[in-house]
């Protein structure tokens, strides 16, 4: 019984780690796409009044 619980915990932990990695990659890709479409947006902020 303990082996099954340990296995289940290990699988869940691996799934959570994979999900976090995928989310980080998606965010990184979104930032790269934003800069490729609008290279001036977010790279520098120069405000004049």
mmCIF entry with sequence, helices, sheets and N, C-alpha, C, O atoms, coordinates in Angstrom:
data_MODEL
# 
_entry.id   MODEL 
# 
_entity.id                         1 
_entity.type                       polymer 
_entity.pdbx_number_of_molecules   1 
# 
_entity_poly.entity_id                      1 
_entity_poly.type                           'polypeptide(L)' 
_entity_poly.nstd_linkage                   no 
_entity_poly.nstd_monomer                   no 
_entity_poly.pdbx_seq_one_letter_code       
;(UNK)(UNK)(UNK)(UNK)(UNK)(UNK)(UNK)(UNK)(UNK)(UNK)(UNK)(UNK)(UNK)(UNK)(UNK)(UNK)
(UNK)(UNK)(UNK)(UNK)(UNK)(UNK)(UNK)(UNK)(UNK)(UNK)(UNK)(UNK)(UNK)(UNK)(UNK)(UNK)
(UNK)(UNK)(UNK)(UNK)(UNK)(UNK)(UNK)(UNK)(UNK)(UNK)(UNK)(UNK)(UNK)(UNK)(UNK)(UNK)
(UNK)
;
_entity_poly.pdbx_seq_one_letter_code_can   XXXXXXXXXXXXXXXXXXXXXXXXXXXXXXXXXXXXXXXXXXXXXXXXX 
_entity_poly.pdbx_strand_id                 A 
# 
loop_
_entity_poly_seq.entity_id 
_entity_poly_seq.num 
_entity_poly_seq.mon_id 
_entity_poly_seq.hetero 
1 1  UNK n 
1 2  UNK n 
1 3  UNK n 
1 4  UNK n 
1 5  UNK n 
1 6  UNK n 
1 7  UNK n 
1 8  UNK n 
1 9  UNK n 
1 10 UNK n 
1 11 UNK n 
1 12 UNK n 
1 13 UNK n 
1 14 UNK n 
1 15 UNK n 
1 16 UNK n 
1 17 UNK n 
1 18 UNK n 
1 19 UNK n 
1 20 UNK n 
1 21 UNK n 
1 22 UNK n 
1 23 UNK n 
1 24 UNK n 
1 25 UNK n 
1 26 UNK n 
1 27 UNK n 
1 28 UNK n 
1 29 UNK n 
1 30 UNK n 
1 31 UNK n 
1 32 UNK n 
1 33 UNK n 
1 34 UNK n 
1 35 UNK n 
1 36 UNK n 
1 37 UNK n 
1 38 UNK n 
1 39 UNK n 
1 40 UNK n 
1 41 UNK n 
1 42 UNK n 
1 43 UNK n 
1 44 UNK n 
1 45 UNK n 
1 46 UNK n 
1 47 UNK n 
1 48 UNK n 
1 49 UNK n 
# 
_struct_asym.id          A 
_struct_asym.entity_id   1 
# 
_struct_conf.conf_type_id            HELX_P 
_struct_conf.id                      HELX_P1 
_struct_conf.pdbx_PDB_helix_id       AA1 
_struct_conf.beg_label_comp_id       UNK 
_struct_conf.beg_label_asym_id       A 
_struct_conf.beg_label_seq_id        2 
_struct_conf.pdbx_beg_PDB_ins_code   ? 
_struct_conf.end_label_comp_id       UNK 
_struct_conf.end_label_asym_id       A 
_struct_conf.end_label_seq_id        37 
_struct_conf.pdbx_end_PDB_ins_code   ? 
_struct_conf.beg_auth_comp_id        UNK 
_struct_conf.beg_auth_asym_id        A 
_struct_conf.beg_auth_seq_id         2 
_struct_conf.end_auth_comp_id        UNK 
_struct_conf.end_auth_asym_id        A 
_struct_conf.end_auth_seq_id         37 
_struct_conf.pdbx_PDB_helix_class    1 
_struct_conf.details                 ? 
_struct_conf.pdbx_PDB_helix_length   36 
# 
_struct_conf_type.id          HELX_P 
_struct_conf_type.criteria    ? 
_struct_conf_type.reference   ? 
# 
loop_
_atom_site.group_PDB 
_atom_site.id 
_atom_site.type_symbol 
_atom_site.label_atom_id 
_atom_site.label_alt_id 
_atom_site.label_comp_id 
_atom_site.label_asym_id 
_atom_site.label_entity_id 
_atom_site.label_seq_id 
_atom_site.pdbx_PDB_ins_code 
_atom_site.Cartn_x 
_atom_site.Cartn_y 
_atom_site.Cartn_z 
_atom_site.occupancy 
_atom_site.B_iso_or_equiv 
_atom_site.pdbx_formal_charge 
_atom_site.auth_seq_id 
_atom_site.auth_comp_id 
_atom_site.auth_asym_id 
_atom_site.auth_atom_id 
_atom_site.pdbx_PDB_model_num 
ATOM 1   N N  . UNK A 1 1  ? 0.819  -1.189 0.000   1.00 0.00 ? 1  UNK A N  1 
ATOM 2   C CA . UNK A 1 1  ? 0.000  0.000  0.000   1.00 0.00 ? 1  UNK A CA 1 
ATOM 3   C C  . UNK A 1 1  ? 0.866  1.258  0.000   1.00 0.00 ? 1  UNK A C  1 
ATOM 4   O O  . UNK A 1 1  ? 0.565  2.232  -0.691  1.00 0.00 ? 1  UNK A O  1 
ATOM 5   N N  . UNK A 1 2  ? 1.960  1.225  0.794   1.00 0.00 ? 2  UNK A N  1 
ATOM 6   C CA . UNK A 1 2  ? 2.833  2.395  0.847   1.00 0.00 ? 2  UNK A CA 1 
ATOM 7   C C  . UNK A 1 2  ? 3.550  2.612  -0.483  1.00 0.00 ? 2  UNK A C  1 
ATOM 8   O O  . UNK A 1 2  ? 3.810  3.747  -0.883  1.00 0.00 ? 2  UNK A O  1 
ATOM 9   N N  . UNK A 1 3  ? 3.864  1.519  -1.156  1.00 0.00 ? 3  UNK A N  1 
ATOM 10  C CA . UNK A 1 3  ? 4.535  1.628  -2.447  1.00 0.00 ? 3  UNK A CA 1 
ATOM 11  C C  . UNK A 1 3  ? 3.625  2.297  -3.470  1.00 0.00 ? 3  UNK A C  1 
ATOM 12  O O  . UNK A 1 3  ? 4.080  3.123  -4.262  1.00 0.00 ? 3  UNK A O  1 
ATOM 13  N N  . UNK A 1 4  ? 2.353  1.948  -3.455  1.00 0.00 ? 4  UNK A N  1 
ATOM 14  C CA . UNK A 1 4  ? 1.395  2.556  -4.378  1.00 0.00 ? 4  UNK A CA 1 
ATOM 15  C C  . UNK A 1 4  ? 1.243  4.042  -4.084  1.00 0.00 ? 4  UNK A C  1 
ATOM 16  O O  . UNK A 1 4  ? 1.164  4.851  -5.009  1.00 0.00 ? 4  UNK A O  1 
ATOM 17  N N  . UNK A 1 5  ? 1.202  4.406  -2.817  1.00 0.00 ? 5  UNK A N  1 
ATOM 18  C CA . UNK A 1 5  ? 1.082  5.816  -2.448  1.00 0.00 ? 5  UNK A CA 1 
ATOM 19  C C  . UNK A 1 5  ? 2.333  6.588  -2.851  1.00 0.00 ? 5  UNK A C  1 
ATOM 20  O O  . UNK A 1 5  ? 2.242  7.716  -3.334  1.00 0.00 ? 5  UNK A O  1 
ATOM 21  N N  . UNK A 1 6  ? 3.496  5.984  -2.654  1.00 0.00 ? 6  UNK A N  1 
ATOM 22  C CA . UNK A 1 6  ? 4.749  6.638  -3.036  1.00 0.00 ? 6  UNK A CA 1 
ATOM 23  C C  . UNK A 1 6  ? 4.830  6.815  -4.551  1.00 0.00 ? 6  UNK A C  1 
ATOM 24  O O  . UNK A 1 6  ? 5.286  7.848  -5.041  1.00 0.00 ? 6  UNK A O  1 
ATOM 25  N N  . UNK A 1 7  ? 4.387  5.808  -5.279  1.00 0.00 ? 7  UNK A N  1 
ATOM 26  C CA . UNK A 1 7  ? 4.381  5.892  -6.734  1.00 0.00 ? 7  UNK A CA 1 
ATOM 27  C C  . UNK A 1 7  ? 3.424  6.977  -7.206  1.00 0.00 ? 7  UNK A C  1 
ATOM 28  O O  . UNK A 1 7  ? 3.759  7.769  -8.087  1.00 0.00 ? 7  UNK A O  1 
ATOM 29  N N  . UNK A 1 8  ? 2.252  7.011  -6.626  1.00 0.00 ? 8  UNK A N  1 
ATOM 30  C CA . UNK A 1 8  ? 1.269  8.028  -6.982  1.00 0.00 ? 8  UNK A CA 1 
ATOM 31  C C  . UNK A 1 8  ? 1.803  9.429  -6.697  1.00 0.00 ? 8  UNK A C  1 
ATOM 32  O O  . UNK A 1 8  ? 1.610  10.346 -7.496  1.00 0.00 ? 8  UNK A O  1 
ATOM 33  N N  . UNK A 1 9  ? 2.470  9.591  -5.563  1.00 0.00 ? 9  UNK A N  1 
ATOM 34  C CA . UNK A 1 9  ? 3.051  10.883 -5.207  1.00 0.00 ? 9  UNK A CA 1 
ATOM 35  C C  . UNK A 1 9  ? 4.146  11.276 -6.189  1.00 0.00 ? 9  UNK A C  1 
ATOM 36  O O  . UNK A 1 9  ? 4.229  12.436 -6.593  1.00 0.00 ? 9  UNK A O  1 
ATOM 37  N N  . UNK A 1 10 ? 4.976  10.329 -6.570  1.00 0.00 ? 10 UNK A N  1 
ATOM 38  C CA . UNK A 1 10 ? 6.060  10.610 -7.515  1.00 0.00 ? 10 UNK A CA 1 
ATOM 39  C C  . UNK A 1 10 ? 5.513  11.005 -8.883  1.00 0.00 ? 10 UNK A C  1 
ATOM 40  O O  . UNK A 1 10 ? 6.029  11.922 -9.522  1.00 0.00 ? 10 UNK A O  1 
ATOM 41  N N  . UNK A 1 11 ? 4.478  10.318 -9.327  1.00 0.00 ? 11 UNK A N  1 
ATOM 42  C CA . UNK A 1 11 ? 3.874  10.631 -10.625 1.00 0.00 ? 11 UNK A CA 1 
ATOM 43  C C  . UNK A 1 11 ? 3.231  12.012 -10.589 1.00 0.00 ? 11 UNK A C  1 
ATOM 44  O O  . UNK A 1 11 ? 3.365  12.787 -11.536 1.00 0.00 ? 11 UNK A O  1 
ATOM 45  N N  . UNK A 1 12 ? 2.537  12.319 -9.505  1.00 0.00 ? 12 UNK A N  1 
ATOM 46  C CA . UNK A 1 12 ? 1.909  13.633 -9.367  1.00 0.00 ? 12 UNK A CA 1 
ATOM 47  C C  . UNK A 1 12 ? 2.957  14.738 -9.341  1.00 0.00 ? 12 UNK A C  1 
ATOM 48  O O  . UNK A 1 12 ? 2.779  15.780 -9.973  1.00 0.00 ? 12 UNK A O  1 
ATOM 49  N N  . UNK A 1 13 ? 4.046  14.517 -8.614  1.00 0.00 ? 13 UNK A N  1 
ATOM 50  C CA . UNK A 1 13 ? 5.124  15.509 -8.550  1.00 0.00 ? 13 UNK A CA 1 
ATOM 51  C C  . UNK A 1 13 ? 5.726  15.737 -9.930  1.00 0.00 ? 13 UNK A C  1 
ATOM 52  O O  . UNK A 1 13 ? 5.986  16.879 -10.310 1.00 0.00 ? 13 UNK A O  1 
ATOM 53  N N  . UNK A 1 14 ? 5.951  14.666 -10.680 1.00 0.00 ? 14 UNK A N  1 
ATOM 54  C CA . UNK A 1 14 ? 6.504  14.787 -12.028 1.00 0.00 ? 14 UNK A CA 1 
ATOM 55  C C  . UNK A 1 14 ? 5.548  15.551 -12.932 1.00 0.00 ? 14 UNK A C  1 
ATOM 56  O O  . UNK A 1 14 ? 5.985  16.381 -13.730 1.00 0.00 ? 14 UNK A O  1 
ATOM 57  N N  . UNK A 1 15 ? 4.259  15.284 -12.821 1.00 0.00 ? 15 UNK A N  1 
ATOM 58  C CA . UNK A 1 15 ? 3.266  15.985 -13.633 1.00 0.00 ? 15 UNK A CA 1 
ATOM 59  C C  . UNK A 1 15 ? 3.238  17.471 -13.291 1.00 0.00 ? 15 UNK A C  1 
ATOM 60  O O  . UNK A 1 15 ? 3.120  18.312 -14.182 1.00 0.00 ? 15 UNK A O  1 
ATOM 61  N N  . UNK A 1 16 ? 3.345  17.792 -12.015 1.00 0.00 ? 16 UNK A N  1 
ATOM 62  C CA . UNK A 1 16 ? 3.359  19.197 -11.603 1.00 0.00 ? 16 UNK A CA 1 
ATOM 63  C C  . UNK A 1 16 ? 4.616  19.905 -12.110 1.00 0.00 ? 16 UNK A C  1 
ATOM 64  O O  . UNK A 1 16 ? 4.543  21.045 -12.569 1.00 0.00 ? 16 UNK A O  1 
ATOM 65  N N  . UNK A 1 17 ? 5.757  19.241 -12.029 1.00 0.00 ? 17 UNK A N  1 
ATOM 66  C CA . UNK A 1 17 ? 7.003  19.825 -12.533 1.00 0.00 ? 17 UNK A CA 1 
ATOM 67  C C  . UNK A 1 17 ? 6.924  20.071 -14.036 1.00 0.00 ? 17 UNK A C  1 
ATOM 68  O O  . UNK A 1 17 ? 7.357  21.112 -14.530 1.00 0.00 ? 17 UNK A O  1 
ATOM 69  N N  . UNK A 1 18 ? 6.371  19.108 -14.749 1.00 0.00 ? 18 UNK A N  1 
ATOM 70  C CA . UNK A 1 18 ? 6.217  19.252 -16.194 1.00 0.00 ? 18 UNK A CA 1 
ATOM 71  C C  . UNK A 1 18 ? 5.273  20.403 -16.520 1.00 0.00 ? 18 UNK A C  1 
ATOM 72  O O  . UNK A 1 18 ? 5.528  21.170 -17.448 1.00 0.00 ? 18 UNK A O  1 
ATOM 73  N N  . UNK A 1 19 ? 4.192  20.526 -15.770 1.00 0.00 ? 19 UNK A N  1 
ATOM 74  C CA . UNK A 1 19 ? 3.257  21.628 -15.970 1.00 0.00 ? 19 UNK A CA 1 
ATOM 75  C C  . UNK A 1 19 ? 3.902  22.982 -15.736 1.00 0.00 ? 19 UNK A C  1 
ATOM 76  O O  . UNK A 1 19 ? 3.661  23.926 -16.489 1.00 0.00 ? 19 UNK A O  1 
ATOM 77  N N  . UNK A 1 20 ? 4.716  23.083 -14.701 1.00 0.00 ? 20 UNK A N  1 
ATOM 78  C CA . UNK A 1 20 ? 5.413  24.345 -14.420 1.00 0.00 ? 20 UNK A CA 1 
ATOM 79  C C  . UNK A 1 20 ? 6.394  24.687 -15.538 1.00 0.00 ? 20 UNK A C  1 
ATOM 80  O O  . UNK A 1 20 ? 6.496  25.844 -15.944 1.00 0.00 ? 20 UNK A O  1 
ATOM 81  N N  . UNK A 1 21 ? 7.112  23.688 -16.030 1.00 0.00 ? 21 UNK A N  1 
ATOM 82  C CA . UNK A 1 21 ? 8.052  23.917 -17.132 1.00 0.00 ? 21 UNK A CA 1 
ATOM 83  C C  . UNK A 1 21 ? 7.314  24.366 -18.387 1.00 0.00 ? 21 UNK A C  1 
ATOM 84  O O  . UNK A 1 21 ? 7.756  25.285 -19.077 1.00 0.00 ? 21 UNK A O  1 
ATOM 85  N N  . UNK A 1 22 ? 6.190  23.720 -18.681 1.00 0.00 ? 22 UNK A N  1 
ATOM 86  C CA . UNK A 1 22 ? 5.411  24.095 -19.860 1.00 0.00 ? 22 UNK A CA 1 
ATOM 87  C C  . UNK A 1 22 ? 4.881  25.516 -19.740 1.00 0.00 ? 22 UNK A C  1 
ATOM 88  O O  . UNK A 1 22 ? 4.903  26.270 -20.713 1.00 0.00 ? 22 UNK A O  1 
ATOM 89  N N  . UNK A 1 23 ? 4.409  25.886 -18.564 1.00 0.00 ? 23 UNK A N  1 
ATOM 90  C CA . UNK A 1 23 ? 3.904  27.242 -18.353 1.00 0.00 ? 23 UNK A CA 1 
ATOM 91  C C  . UNK A 1 23 ? 5.015  28.266 -18.539 1.00 0.00 ? 23 UNK A C  1 
ATOM 92  O O  . UNK A 1 23 ? 4.800  29.308 -19.159 1.00 0.00 ? 23 UNK A O  1 
ATOM 93  N N  . UNK A 1 24 ? 6.189  27.981 -18.013 1.00 0.00 ? 24 UNK A N  1 
ATOM 94  C CA . UNK A 1 24 ? 7.323  28.899 -18.173 1.00 0.00 ? 24 UNK A CA 1 
ATOM 95  C C  . UNK A 1 24 ? 7.705  29.041 -19.645 1.00 0.00 ? 24 UNK A C  1 
ATOM 96  O O  . UNK A 1 24 ? 8.020  30.139 -20.104 1.00 0.00 ? 24 UNK A O  1 
ATOM 97  N N  . UNK A 1 25 ? 7.677  27.939 -20.381 1.00 0.00 ? 25 UNK A N  1 
ATOM 98  C CA . UNK A 1 25 ? 8.000  27.991 -21.814 1.00 0.00 ? 25 UNK A CA 1 
ATOM 99  C C  . UNK A 1 25 ? 6.960  28.779 -22.592 1.00 0.00 ? 25 UNK A C  1 
ATOM 100 O O  . UNK A 1 25 ? 7.306  29.521 -23.512 1.00 0.00 ? 25 UNK A O  1 
ATOM 101 N N  . UNK A 1 26 ? 5.696  28.630 -22.236 1.00 0.00 ? 26 UNK A N  1 
ATOM 102 C CA . UNK A 1 26 ? 4.632  29.374 -22.918 1.00 0.00 ? 26 UNK A CA 1 
ATOM 103 C C  . UNK A 1 26 ? 4.803  30.866 -22.678 1.00 0.00 ? 26 UNK A C  1 
ATOM 104 O O  . UNK A 1 26 ? 4.673  31.664 -23.607 1.00 0.00 ? 26 UNK A O  1 
ATOM 105 N N  . UNK A 1 27 ? 5.093  31.246 -21.443 1.00 0.00 ? 27 UNK A N  1 
ATOM 106 C CA . UNK A 1 27 ? 5.285  32.666 -21.124 1.00 0.00 ? 27 UNK A CA 1 
ATOM 107 C C  . UNK A 1 27 ? 6.486  33.220 -21.879 1.00 0.00 ? 27 UNK A C  1 
ATOM 108 O O  . UNK A 1 27 ? 6.434  34.331 -22.406 1.00 0.00 ? 27 UNK A O  1 
ATOM 109 N N  . UNK A 1 28 ? 7.562  32.450 -21.931 1.00 0.00 ? 28 UNK A N  1 
ATOM 110 C CA . UNK A 1 28 ? 8.757  32.888 -22.654 1.00 0.00 ? 28 UNK A CA 1 
ATOM 111 C C  . UNK A 1 28 ? 8.450  33.044 -24.146 1.00 0.00 ? 28 UNK A C  1 
ATOM 112 O O  . UNK A 1 28 ? 8.899  34.006 -24.770 1.00 0.00 ? 28 UNK A O  1 
ATOM 113 N N  . UNK A 1 29 ? 7.698  32.119 -24.715 1.00 0.00 ? 29 UNK A N  1 
ATOM 114 C CA . UNK A 1 29 ? 7.324  32.210 -26.126 1.00 0.00 ? 29 UNK A CA 1 
ATOM 115 C C  . UNK A 1 29 ? 6.434  33.414 -26.387 1.00 0.00 ? 29 UNK A C  1 
ATOM 116 O O  . UNK A 1 29 ? 6.571  34.075 -27.416 1.00 0.00 ? 29 UNK A O  1 
ATOM 117 N N  . UNK A 1 30 ? 5.523  33.705 -25.463 1.00 0.00 ? 30 UNK A N  1 
ATOM 118 C CA . UNK A 1 30 ? 4.649  34.868 -25.623 1.00 0.00 ? 30 UNK A CA 1 
ATOM 119 C C  . UNK A 1 30 ? 5.461  36.153 -25.639 1.00 0.00 ? 30 UNK A C  1 
ATOM 120 O O  . UNK A 1 30 ? 5.203  37.043 -26.449 1.00 0.00 ? 30 UNK A O  1 
ATOM 121 N N  . UNK A 1 31 ? 6.433  36.252 -24.756 1.00 0.00 ? 31 UNK A N  1 
ATOM 122 C CA . UNK A 1 31 ? 7.283  37.452 -24.720 1.00 0.00 ? 31 UNK A CA 1 
ATOM 123 C C  . UNK A 1 31 ? 8.074  37.588 -26.013 1.00 0.00 ? 31 UNK A C  1 
ATOM 124 O O  . UNK A 1 31 ? 8.202  38.686 -26.555 1.00 0.00 ? 31 UNK A O  1 
ATOM 125 N N  . UNK A 1 32 ? 8.600  36.480 -26.504 1.00 0.00 ? 32 UNK A N  1 
ATOM 126 C CA . UNK A 1 32 ? 9.369  36.511 -27.750 1.00 0.00 ? 32 UNK A CA 1 
ATOM 127 C C  . UNK A 1 32 ? 8.480  36.918 -28.921 1.00 0.00 ? 32 UNK A C  1 
ATOM 128 O O  . UNK A 1 32 ? 8.910  37.686 -29.782 1.00 0.00 ? 32 UNK A O  1 
ATOM 129 N N  . UNK A 1 33 ? 7.248  36.414 -28.967 1.00 0.00 ? 33 UNK A N  1 
ATOM 130 C CA . UNK A 1 33 ? 6.328  36.780 -30.041 1.00 0.00 ? 33 UNK A CA 1 
ATOM 131 C C  . UNK A 1 33 ? 5.967  38.251 -29.964 1.00 0.00 ? 33 UNK A C  1 
ATOM 132 O O  . UNK A 1 33 ? 5.883  38.917 -30.996 1.00 0.00 ? 33 UNK A O  1 
ATOM 133 N N  . UNK A 1 34 ? 5.753  38.769 -28.769 1.00 0.00 ? 34 UNK A N  1 
ATOM 134 C CA . UNK A 1 34 ? 5.416  40.185 -28.607 1.00 0.00 ? 34 UNK A CA 1 
ATOM 135 C C  . UNK A 1 34 ? 6.550  41.057 -29.117 1.00 0.00 ? 34 UNK A C  1 
ATOM 136 O O  . UNK A 1 34 ? 6.310  42.049 -29.806 1.00 0.00 ? 34 UNK A O  1 
ATOM 137 N N  . UNK A 1 35 ? 7.775  40.699 -28.786 1.00 0.00 ? 35 UNK A N  1 
ATOM 138 C CA . UNK A 1 35 ? 8.910  41.489 -29.257 1.00 0.00 ? 35 UNK A CA 1 
ATOM 139 C C  . UNK A 1 35 ? 9.117  41.351 -30.758 1.00 0.00 ? 35 UNK A C  1 
ATOM 140 O O  . UNK A 1 35 ? 9.597  42.288 -31.396 1.00 0.00 ? 35 UNK A O  1 
ATOM 141 N N  . UNK A 1 36 ? 8.769  40.209 -31.336 1.00 0.00 ? 36 UNK A N  1 
ATOM 142 C CA . UNK A 1 36 ? 8.939  40.051 -32.777 1.00 0.00 ? 36 UNK A CA 1 
ATOM 143 C C  . UNK A 1 36 ? 7.882  40.840 -33.546 1.00 0.00 ? 36 UNK A C  1 
ATOM 144 O O  . UNK A 1 36 ? 8.150  41.304 -34.654 1.00 0.00 ? 36 UNK A O  1 
ATOM 145 N N  . UNK A 1 37 ? 6.696  41.000 -32.982 1.00 0.00 ? 37 UNK A N  1 
ATOM 146 C CA . UNK A 1 37 ? 5.627  41.749 -33.643 1.00 0.00 ? 37 UNK A CA 1 
ATOM 147 C C  . UNK A 1 37 ? 5.808  43.241 -33.409 1.00 0.00 ? 37 UNK A C  1 
ATOM 148 O O  . UNK A 1 37 ? 5.701  44.036 -34.343 1.00 0.00 ? 37 UNK A O  1 
ATOM 149 N N  . UNK A 1 38 ? 6.081  43.626 -32.168 1.00 0.00 ? 38 UNK A N  1 
ATOM 150 C CA . UNK A 1 38 ? 6.277  45.023 -31.786 1.00 0.00 ? 38 UNK A CA 1 
ATOM 151 C C  . UNK A 1 38 ? 7.607  45.150 -31.048 1.00 0.00 ? 38 UNK A C  1 
ATOM 152 O O  . UNK A 1 38 ? 7.622  45.155 -29.817 1.00 0.00 ? 38 UNK A O  1 
ATOM 153 N N  . UNK A 1 39 ? 8.711  45.250 -31.763 1.00 0.00 ? 39 UNK A N  1 
ATOM 154 C CA . UNK A 1 39 ? 10.008 45.237 -31.086 1.00 0.00 ? 39 UNK A CA 1 
ATOM 155 C C  . UNK A 1 39 ? 10.223 46.413 -30.145 1.00 0.00 ? 39 UNK A C  1 
ATOM 156 O O  . UNK A 1 39 ? 11.036 46.324 -29.225 1.00 0.00 ? 39 UNK A O  1 
ATOM 157 N N  . UNK A 1 40 ? 9.508  47.513 -30.360 1.00 0.00 ? 40 UNK A N  1 
ATOM 158 C CA . UNK A 1 40 ? 9.699  48.684 -29.500 1.00 0.00 ? 40 UNK A CA 1 
ATOM 159 C C  . UNK A 1 40 ? 8.871  48.629 -28.228 1.00 0.00 ? 40 UNK A C  1 
ATOM 160 O O  . UNK A 1 40 ? 9.123  49.392 -27.295 1.00 0.00 ? 40 UNK A O  1 
ATOM 161 N N  . UNK A 1 41 ? 7.896  47.749 -28.175 1.00 0.00 ? 41 UNK A N  1 
ATOM 162 C CA . UNK A 1 41 ? 7.034  47.660 -27.003 1.00 0.00 ? 41 UNK A CA 1 
ATOM 163 C C  . UNK A 1 41 ? 7.757  46.885 -25.911 1.00 0.00 ? 41 UNK A C  1 
ATOM 164 O O  . UNK A 1 41 ? 8.178  45.746 -26.118 1.00 0.00 ? 41 UNK A O  1 
ATOM 165 N N  . UNK A 1 42 ? 7.894  47.498 -24.775 1.00 0.00 ? 42 UNK A N  1 
ATOM 166 C CA . UNK A 1 42 ? 8.463  46.811 -23.627 1.00 0.00 ? 42 UNK A CA 1 
ATOM 167 C C  . UNK A 1 42 ? 9.973  46.805 -23.565 1.00 0.00 ? 42 UNK A C  1 
ATOM 168 O O  . UNK A 1 42 ? 10.538 46.530 -22.506 1.00 0.00 ? 42 UNK A O  1 
ATOM 169 N N  . UNK A 1 43 ? 10.651 47.100 -24.670 1.00 0.00 ? 43 UNK A N  1 
ATOM 170 C CA . UNK A 1 43 ? 12.107 47.077 -24.609 1.00 0.00 ? 43 UNK A CA 1 
ATOM 171 C C  . UNK A 1 43 ? 12.651 48.325 -23.933 1.00 0.00 ? 43 UNK A C  1 
ATOM 172 O O  . UNK A 1 43 ? 13.618 48.260 -23.174 1.00 0.00 ? 43 UNK A O  1 
ATOM 173 N N  . UNK A 1 44 ? 12.030 49.446 -24.210 1.00 0.00 ? 44 UNK A N  1 
ATOM 174 C CA . UNK A 1 44 ? 12.403 50.703 -23.551 1.00 0.00 ? 44 UNK A CA 1 
ATOM 175 C C  . UNK A 1 44 ? 11.132 51.495 -23.311 1.00 0.00 ? 44 UNK A C  1 
ATOM 176 O O  . UNK A 1 44 ? 10.159 51.383 -24.057 1.00 0.00 ? 44 UNK A O  1 
ATOM 177 N N  . UNK A 1 45 ? 11.157 52.280 -22.279 1.00 0.00 ? 45 UNK A N  1 
ATOM 178 C CA . UNK A 1 45 ? 10.008 53.138 -22.005 1.00 0.00 ? 45 UNK A CA 1 
ATOM 179 C C  . UNK A 1 45 ? 10.524 54.561 -21.966 1.00 0.00 ? 45 UNK A C  1 
ATOM 180 O O  . UNK A 1 45 ? 11.231 54.945 -21.034 1.00 0.00 ? 45 UNK A O  1 
ATOM 181 N N  . UNK A 1 46 ? 10.175 55.340 -22.967 1.00 0.00 ? 46 UNK A N  1 
ATOM 182 C CA . UNK A 1 46 ? 10.615 56.724 -23.063 1.00 0.00 ? 46 UNK A CA 1 
ATOM 183 C C  . UNK A 1 46 ? 9.372  57.592 -23.128 1.00 0.00 ? 46 UNK A C  1 
ATOM 184 O O  . UNK A 1 46 ? 8.687  57.635 -24.149 1.00 0.00 ? 46 UNK A O  1 
ATOM 185 N N  . UNK A 1 47 ? 9.086  58.280 -22.040 1.00 0.00 ? 47 UNK A N  1 
ATOM 186 C CA . UNK A 1 47 ? 7.864  59.077 -21.976 1.00 0.00 ? 47 UNK A CA 1 
ATOM 187 C C  . UNK A 1 47 ? 8.222  60.550 -22.004 1.00 0.00 ? 47 UNK A C  1 
ATOM 188 O O  . UNK A 1 47 ? 9.076  61.011 -21.247 1.00 0.00 ? 47 UNK A O  1 
ATOM 189 N N  . UNK A 1 48 ? 7.566  61.271 -22.875 1.00 0.00 ? 48 UNK A N  1 
ATOM 190 C CA . UNK A 1 48 ? 7.764  62.719 -22.961 1.00 0.00 ? 48 UNK A CA 1 
ATOM 191 C C  . UNK A 1 48 ? 6.416  63.394 -22.824 1.00 0.00 ? 48 UNK A C  1 
ATOM 192 O O  . UNK A 1 48 ? 5.405  62.924 -23.345 1.00 0.00 ? 48 UNK A O  1 
ATOM 193 N N  . UNK A 1 49 ? 6.424  64.496 -22.117 1.00 0.00 ? 49 UNK A N  1 
ATOM 194 C CA . UNK A 1 49 ? 5.172  65.249 -21.926 1.00 0.00 ? 49 UNK A CA 1 
ATOM 195 C C  . UNK A 1 49 ? 5.261  66.550 -22.687 1.00 0.00 ? 49 UNK A C  1 
ATOM 196 O O  . UNK A 1 49 ? 4.319  67.342 -22.667 1.00 0.00 ? 49 UNK A O  1 
# 
